[in-house]
Amino acid sequence: MLETVISVNNLEKSYKNVDVLKKINFTVKKGSIFALLGSNGAGKTTTIRILTTLIKPDRGDAQVCSADVVKQGNKVREAISLTGQSVAVDDILTGRENLRLIAKLRHLPNAKEVADELLERFNLTDAADRALATYSGGMRRRLDLAMSLVGTPSVIFLDEPTTGLDPQSRMAMWKIIRELADGGTTVFLTTQYLEEAEQLADQIAILNEGTIVADGTVAELKQLLPNGHLELRFAELDEAKQAEVALAAYTPVLDEAAQIVTVTMDGTVKQMMAILGELEGANIPVLEFSQKSPTLEDVFLKIVEHGKEGL
Ligand SMILES: Nc1ncnc2c1ncn2[C@@H]1O[C@H](COP(=O)(O)OP(=O)(O)OP(=O)(O)O)[C@@H](O)[C@H]1O
């Protein structure tokens, strides 16, 4: 069985009268990618700040690499690195100088080699001797991540690693993150992009109003929302409108421009046949239909809207 690298137990944190974290619990396995999802202000950064020893919880405890984040902060800090939302690198120095500086600060004997190897790995060799001020957003993020890998930490915390990146840079970042996990590094990331969590994460936890409302693999989370959708397209808008009336029992949504009616269903063949039979009986010809499984976004929105009990 895979080793647990992060363990969070009944963690609580409040600021004045705001209860940011209310007894949260989760565990993260070695070499996995864990994504913490939540709306703005849900408490994601607060969780990361506690796990990286920047702030202390009010109650509960957490261990990272078997060390307690409050009582053994030094041990935790030796095992981790944190890459924040704001890029914490020096603009006047070059990429290479930034990396060497960090390697020296970490007392690595081979700072030059470490910097060269990371520049190569992050595809920054060509820009290595340019001042950082000339780097694009994607290059800065790559350098930021490269800097956090100096000293080969066991666990890396990435707070919204791809916010503001274009699709190409985002995919390059995803590739690097996957490679890190494949190499045995545990990755803890927060993201506002559900697609990012769906693409990358082995395990996802959804934080809502200070509570973990869902925790599992993408497939497990999707099972929380068994309902799927059936999209029915019609040749004429008039037919689509008739279908909307005929299928009133299935909460239809009409897209007039596309002449598509989307209905909610339980995903069974029986119900699909009942829906199509209904239209057949009413003499409304369907041009084409397709079944849609719930996306992670559907699950997230539903949970955030209604809480887990409302699913
Ligand atoms: N130092 C502080 N003092 C008072 N309130 C704070 C402090 N830090 C965070 N908060 C509040 O705690 C709540 C959670 O903040 P946090 O930054 O953890 O959320 P988040 O999920 O990371 O949000 P975002 O996606 O916007 O970054 C917010 O309501 C925030 O205003």
The ligand as a MOL file (V3000), in Angstrom:
LIG
                    3D

  0  0  0     0  0            999 V3000
M  V30 BEGIN CTAB
M  V30 COUNTS 31 33 0 0 0
M  V30 BEGIN ATOM
M  V30 1 N -4.7440 37.0180 7.7760 0
M  V30 2 C -6.0640 37.0060 7.6340 0
M  V30 3 N -6.8650 37.7510 8.4230 0
M  V30 4 C -8.2180 37.7070 8.2990 0
M  V30 5 N -8.8740 36.9380 7.4140 0
M  V30 6 C -8.1390 36.1820 6.5970 0
M  V30 7 C -6.7110 36.1520 6.6600 0
M  V30 8 N -6.2630 35.2780 5.7180 0
M  V30 9 C -7.3610 34.7800 5.1000 0
M  V30 10 N -8.4930 35.3180 5.6290 0
M  V30 11 C -9.8660 34.9830 5.2200 0
M  V30 12 O -10.0010 33.5850 5.2580 0
M  V30 13 C -10.8150 33.1300 4.1900 0
M  V30 14 C -10.0790 32.0480 3.3920 0
M  V30 15 O -8.9650 32.6180 2.7250 0
M  V30 16 P -7.9980 31.7670 1.7870 0
M  V30 17 O -6.9900 32.7180 1.2430 0
M  V30 18 O -7.5030 30.5810 2.5250 0
M  V30 19 O -8.9960 31.2820 0.6550 0
M  V30 20 P -8.7060 30.6260 -0.7620 0
M  V30 21 O -9.5820 29.4280 -0.8520 0
M  V30 22 O -7.2520 30.4030 -0.9400 0
M  V30 23 O -9.2100 31.7340 -1.7420 0
M  V30 24 P -8.6630 32.2380 -3.1940 0
M  V30 25 O -9.1110 31.2330 -4.1880 0
M  V30 26 O -9.3870 33.5430 -3.3410 0
M  V30 27 O -7.1640 32.3760 -3.1010 0
M  V30 28 C -11.1890 34.3530 3.3900 0
M  V30 29 O -12.4710 34.7620 3.7860 0
M  V30 30 C -10.1470 35.3670 3.7840 0
M  V30 31 O -10.6640 36.6650 3.6980 0
M  V30 END ATOM
M  V30 BEGIN BOND
M  V30 1 1 1 2
M  V30 2 1 2 3
M  V30 3 2 2 7
M  V30 4 2 3 4
M  V30 5 1 4 5
M  V30 6 2 5 6
M  V30 7 1 6 7
M  V30 8 1 6 10
M  V30 9 1 7 8
M  V30 10 2 8 9
M  V30 11 1 9 10
M  V30 12 1 10 11
M  V30 13 1 11 12
M  V30 14 1 11 30
M  V30 15 1 12 13
M  V30 16 1 13 14
M  V30 17 1 13 28
M  V30 18 1 14 15
M  V30 19 1 15 16
M  V30 20 2 16 17
M  V30 21 1 16 18
M  V30 22 1 16 19
M  V30 23 1 19 20
M  V30 24 2 20 21
M  V30 25 1 20 22
M  V30 26 1 20 23
M  V30 27 1 23 24
M  V30 28 2 24 25
M  V30 29 1 24 26
M  V30 30 1 24 27
M  V30 31 1 28 29
M  V30 32 1 28 30
M  V30 33 1 30 31
M  V30 END BOND
M  V30 END CTAB
M  END
